[in-house]
Amino acid sequence: MSVTGRRNGGRGRLGEVLSGLAVAVGCVLFLGGFGWAAFEYQPYTVPTRSMDPTVKAGDRVLAQRISGGEVRRGDVVVFTDAQWGNMPMVKRVVGIGGDRIACCDAKGRLTVNGTAVEEPYVRGMLGGRASTSDFDATVPAGQLFLLGDERSGSLDSRVHLQDPDQGSVPRSAVNARVDAVAWPLGSLIGRPAGFAALPGGVSAPGPLNLMVGAVLAGALLILGGAAYGPLARQLSKRRGARRSREEVSAGAG
């Protein structure tokens, strides 16, 4: 075998090793991303338009499994409470234990402990107000005050204001936080900036972006590694054919 042949053979074997490694790493990332997502997230179908325009009726959402202690103002959560029908519901947390929640100020905004909160998702509501009816409630310790984004029709804490807990639910009722609409929009649900300036701030973004990145990177590595073999063989054939033509030309010369 010529020096060139040995060199090409060595490069070929190295390429095969690297392509196999790429496929193996890709499988780990691809399957790991899906496994991580299945462990962290659970899907829900939203049955009503009470969270419109953030989440529409029939949307399939992905909600990260969390405990009630991790909830912050502004989070869109999935919870179950006997006073609310004992079935999973999706609402936005606007107040936590100790907060005084009132509506509306002179500009029609919700206030938390006297601080007005800008909520862009309610601007399309009737009269541009954060609630179609005025209310004032103090959230007991360990409880959460919840509103739908579609404030003109949502059945939320305002409906339960006469209850002993003034419409709030215990933190323990929460089992997940909605991070994205998986279908049909395929969009992330961000943390509203209007609550960020309040004590405690807003929740950190969930790991969904990392999971999606892992799955996509894994898929690219698998495809790239699998494609290497056929491409390398094709290139080798072309090089061989070119060398044969050059040898024939040199012999004729």
C-alpha positions in Angstrom: 0.0 0.0 0.0 1.3 3.5 -0.9 1.9 6.2 1.7 -1.1 8.1 0.4 -3.3 5.0 0.7 -2.2 4.4 4.3 -2.8 8.1 5.1 -6.3 8.0 3.6 -7.0 4.7 5.4 -6.0 6.3 8.7 -8.2 9.3 8.1 -11.0 7.1 7.1 -10.8 5.0 10.3 -10.5 8.2 12.4 -13.6 9.6 10.6 -15.5 6.4 11.4 -14.6 6.6 15.1 -15.6 10.3 15.3 -18.9 9.7 13.4 -19.7 6.8 15.8 -18.9 9.0 18.7 -21.1 11.8 17.3 -24.1 9.3 17.0 -23.5 8.0 20.5 -23.4 11.5 22.1 -26.4 12.5 19.9 -28.4 9.6 21.3 -27.5 10.5 24.8 -28.6 14.2 24.3 -31.7 13.3 22.3 -33.0 10.7 24.7 -31.8 12.5 27.7 -33.6 15.7 26.7 -36.9 13.8 26.2 -36.4 11.9 29.5 -35.6 15.1 31.4 -38.7 16.8 29.9 -40.9 13.8 30.8 -39.7 14.0 34.4 -39.9 17.7 34.8 -43.0 18.6 32.8 -46.6 17.3 32.3 -49.0 18.3 29.6 -52.4 19.8 30.1 -55.2 20.8 27.8 -56.8 24.1 28.8 -60.6 23.7 28.6 -61.8 27.4 28.8 -60.8 30.8 27.6 -60.3 32.2 31.1 -56.5 32.7 30.4 -57.0 34.3 27.0 -54.9 35.8 25.3 -52.0 34.1 27.1 -53.5 30.6 26.8 -56.5 30.0 24.6 -59.2 27.3 25.0 -58.0 24.0 23.7 -54.3 24.9 23.9 -52.0 22.1 25.0 -49.5 23.5 27.5 -46.4 22.2 29.3 -46.3 22.7 33.0 -43.3 22.2 35.2 -43.9 20.1 38.3 -43.2 22.3 41.3 -44.3 22.6 44.9 -46.4 25.5 46.1 -43.5 26.9 48.0 -41.8 27.8 44.7 -44.6 29.9 43.4 -44.1 33.7 42.8 -46.4 36.5 41.8 -47.1 36.4 38.0 -46.8 32.7 37.6 -49.4 30.8 35.6 -50.1 27.7 37.7 -52.1 24.5 37.6 -53.9 23.8 40.9 -56.8 21.8 42.3 -58.9 23.0 45.2 -62.2 21.6 46.6 -63.7 25.0 46.9 -63.1 25.6 43.1 -64.7 22.3 42.0 -61.9 19.9 42.8 -60.6 19.8 39.2 -57.4 21.1 37.7 -57.6 24.8 36.8 -55.1 27.2 35.2 -54.9 30.8 36.6 -52.3 33.5 37.2 -51.0 34.2 40.8 -51.3 37.9 41.5 -50.9 37.8 45.3 -49.2 35.8 48.0 -49.7 35.5 51.7 -49.8 39.0 53.4 -50.5 40.9 50.2 -53.4 43.3 49.9 -54.8 43.0 46.3 -57.1 45.7 45.1 -58.6 46.9 41.9 -58.7 49.2 40.3 -56.6 52.4 40.6 -57.4 55.6 38.7 -55.8 54.1 35.6 -57.7 50.8 35.9 -54.7 48.8 37.1 -54.4 46.1 39.7 -52.5 47.1 42.8 -50.5 44.9 45.2 -49.8 46.5 48.5 -50.6 49.9 47.0 -48.2 49.4 44.0 -49.8 49.4 40.6 -48.9 46.5 38.3 -48.8 46.8 34.6 -50.4 43.7 33.0 -50.2 43.9 29.2 -52.3 40.8 28.8 -55.4 42.6 30.1 -55.3 45.7 27.9 -57.9 44.3 25.6 -60.4 43.8 28.4 -63.6 45.9 28.7 -62.7 49.5 29.4 -59.0 48.5 29.6 -59.4 47.8 33.3 -57.7 44.9 35.2 -61.1 43.8 36.5 -64.7 44.4 35.5 -65.6 44.8 39.1 -63.8 46.6 42.0 -62.5 44.4 44.9 -60.2 44.6 47.9 -58.8 41.5 49.6 -56.0 40.6 51.9 -54.3 37.2 51.3 -53.9 35.0 54.4 -50.5 33.5 55.1 -49.7 30.4 53.0 -52.3 31.3 50.5 -52.4 32.5 46.9 -54.8 35.0 45.1 -55.5 33.9 41.5 -57.0 35.6 38.5 -57.6 34.6 34.9 -56.1 36.8 32.2 -59.5 37.1 30.6 -60.8 39.3 33.5 -64.3 39.8 32.0 -65.3 36.2 32.1 -62.8 34.3 34.3 -64.2 32.5 37.4 -61.4 33.2 39.8 -60.6 34.5 43.3 -63.0 37.4 42.8 -65.9 34.9 42.7 -64.9 33.5 46.1 -64.3 36.7 47.9 -66.9 35.9 50.5 -65.2 32.7 51.5 -63.2 32.7 54.8 -59.9 32.9 52.9 -61.2 35.8 50.7 -61.0 33.8 47.5 -57.4 32.5 48.0 -56.2 28.9 47.8 -53.4 27.2 49.8 -50.0 27.0 48.2 -50.3 23.2 48.6 -53.0 23.2 46.0 -50.5 24.1 43.3 -48.8 21.2 41.5 -47.3 22.8 38.3 -46.3 26.0 36.7 -47.1 26.6 33.0 -44.0 27.4 31.0 -45.1 27.0 27.4 -47.9 26.5 24.9 -46.9 23.3 23.1 -49.8 23.2 20.6 -50.8 24.9 18.4 -48.7 28.0 19.0 -45.4 26.6 20.3 -44.6 29.6 22.4 -43.0 30.2 25.8 -44.9 31.9 28.6 -42.6 34.5 30.1 -42.7 36.0 33.6 -44.5 39.3 33.6 -42.3 42.3 34.2 -45.0 44.1 36.1 -44.5 41.9 39.1 -40.7 41.9 39.0 -40.3 45.0 41.1 -42.3 43.7 44.0 -40.5 42.0 46.9 -39.5 38.4 46.0 -39.5 39.2 42.3 -40.6 36.6 39.7 -39.7 33.0 39.1 -36.6 32.1 37.2 -37.3 30.6 33.7 -37.8 26.9 33.6 -35.4 24.4 32.0 -37.5 23.9 28.9 -35.1 25.8 26.6 -32.2 23.6 27.7 -34.3 20.5 27.1 -35.3 21.6 23.6 -31.6 22.5 22.9 -30.4 19.1 24.0 -33.0 17.3 21.8 -32.1 19.5 18.7 -28.4 19.1 19.3 -28.7 15.4 19.7 -30.8 15.1 16.5 -28.1 17.1 14.5 -25.3 14.9 15.9 -27.2 11.7 15.0 -28.0 12.9 11.5 -24.4 14.2 10.9 -22.8 11.0 12.3 -25.1 8.8 10.3 -24.5 10.7 7.1 -20.7 10.6 7.4 -20.3 7.0 6.2 -22.1 7.4 2.9 -20.5 10.8 2.2 -17.0 9.4 3.0 -17.5 6.5 0.7 -18.7 8.7 -2.1 -15.7 11.0 -1.7 -13.3 8.1 -1.6 -14.8 6.8 -4.9 -14.3 10.2 -6.5 -10.7 10.4 -5.2 -10.0 6.9 -6.5 -11.5 7.7 -9.9 -9.5 11.0 -10.1 -6.3 9.2 -9.2 -7.0 6.5 -11.9 -7.4 9.2 -14.5 -4.2 11.0 -13.4 -2.3 7.7 -13.6 -3.6 7.0 -17.1 -2.7 10.5 -18.2 0.8 10.1 -16.7 1.3 6.7 -18.4 0.2 8.2 -21.7 2.6 11.0 -21.3 
